[in-house]
Amino acid sequence: MFITFEGIEGSGKSAMLELCRALLASLGRRTLQTREPGGSPLGVRLRELLLNVENSRIIPEAELFLYLADRAQHVREVIRPALETGLDVLSDRYADSTVVYQGYGRGLDIENLFQLNDLAVQGLWPDLTLVLDLEVETGLQRAIKRNRAQGLTEKEGRFEAEALDFHAKIRAGYRAWTERHPGRIKLVDATGSREEVFARIEPWLRGLMAGCP
Ligand code: TYD
């Protein structure tokens, strides 16, 4: 199974990914945990370029193709081989991030983005995508706190430094995109404790696992 985690900054994707990984392991499943950008050796270098504040003058189309390059490499080198050997793959962000950040956020055409992603991933879309949804202000406060704790205030802080209205567009974009793919993408209320949020996710996971080898 291929499961992706999406949402605005500070929505708790990595915490939920970890809890999902633990649940799958307890069911006897082998998992691979990964993320974008930066899920392959080439991707690590692209991530550095993409998230460095000094590159913030990058134009939207150039940014788009870097994310797509990261993803194409990630799918071919990491995700597909893992799925083929029977692992469940859990990714912190994937193609929906591009549709939402570069499309709803930066204003690039949504249909084009869908097609370009489809090309980059060779048709490999997740079995389940969880969008963690919460107030932009709450998410950003969490993200800023985490960045400070990790000493990332300058270098990796480009997105957190963007105006609040950009993040509001992202949240709205996730909600709109989710409505267009109700089968694959589930909107999860990300307010409350980790346990509370995970309790909302667990039924989707168990449902998915019940129907798979
Ligand atoms: P990351 O440090 O992974 O942030 P987060 O903790 O929010 O996941 O940074 C990823 C940033 O890159 C995030 O702000 C969203 C952005 N992004 C895009 O704009 N397009 C994409 O396709 C992807 C994968 C990420």
Residues whose N, C-alpha, C, O or C-beta is under 5 A from the ligand:
A	BS01	TYD	I8 E9 G10 E36 P37 Y67 R93 Y94 S97 T98 Y101 F159
